[in-house]
Amino acid sequence: MRMPPLPSPPPMLTPEQMAQRVVGDRAPEVTRPIVISPYDSGWPGRYAVQERLIRMTLGPAALAVEHVGSTAVPGLPAKDRIDIDLIVANPADEDAYVPALASAGYTMRTREPH
């Protein structure tokens, strides 16, 4: 089977771009070792709880809520952190969704302006 050419990897972020992503007291770069855990069959359930909370909190403003990353792949060892991709109409309009998520207990740690 022949595969089409894969896209080039994205360029590395500059230190300035890395700093722009940081929200709050989070370090701009990984400062501790990343621990990979064996697959946990509870990860999908943990995601489902968070998905319901996000959808209840944002209502129709949550255009999509998806379980992404390594914990979303059955059987795959991963870091024990549930990654959730939230799509809103205008991510730059943080006032439209960040305060509601904060009231539900979430903390914004990274923004991706690039």
N, C-alpha and C positions, 0 to 999 in steps of 0.2 A: 504494500500500500504506500502511496506517495502522499506526503504531507505538504501543505503549502508552507512557504517560509513563515517562521514565527516573527512577530514584531521585535524590534530592538528593545532591550531593557530601558526603562526610563532613566534619565540622567540622575546622578546622585544629587541630593539636595545640598545646597551650600550651608555653611554654619548659620548664616542669616535666615535662610528659609527654615531650617530646623528650629531656630529660636522663635520664629513667627507661629509655628504650630503649637507651641507650648501654652497651656492655660493653667493658671494657678502656680503651685509650687512643684510641679512635675519637672524632673530633669529633662533637658532636651535630648539627651542620649541615654541609652541603657547603661545603668551604673551597677547593676547586680547581675549575677549569673541567671540565665533563663533555665528553669527546671522543666524538663519534659516528663510528663506522667504517663503511665499506661492508659489506654482508652478507658473511659468511665461511662458506663451505660446510663448514668444519671445526667450527663451533659444535655441531651435533647430535652429532658424534662425541665432542667434549670433554665434553658433558653425559652421554653414555652411559657413559663411563669413570667419571665421578663417581657416577652412579646405581648402577653395580655396586658401587663401593667403599662407598657408604652402605648399600646393602642387605646386603652381606657383613658390614659392621661392626655393624649394628643388628639384622639378622635380622627376625623378625616384629614387633619394636618399631616398625619403619618401616611404618606403615600405608599410606602413599602417598609416592611420590617423583616429582615432576613437573617437567619443564622449563617454566619460566614466563618471562615478560618478553619483551622485544623480540628477544633472540637465539633465541627459540623460534619466531619467525615467519619462514618461508622468504622470502628476498629483501629483508627489511626491514633498513635500516641501523640500527645499535644501538651502545650502549657495549659495549666488548669485555670483557664480564663475564657469565658464565653464572649466571643466577638459578635457584635450585632451591627448590621448595616442598616441605618435609618435614613430613608429618603424623605425629604420635605421639599416643598415647592421652591423655596429660596433659602439655601443654607446660610447665606450671608445675613439674612434677616433673623438673627439669633433671638431677638425679642419675641418672635412669633412661636418659639418652641422651647428655648433653654429654660426660662423661668418655670414653665409647667413641669419640665423634666426634673428640675432642681427640687420642686415641691414634692415630687414623687420619690426623692432620695437619690437621684442621679447627680453626678458631678462631672462637668465638662472638663476633660483633661487635654484634648487635642483638637485643633481645628486644622483643616487642610485647604488653605487658600490657593494652593498651586494645583 
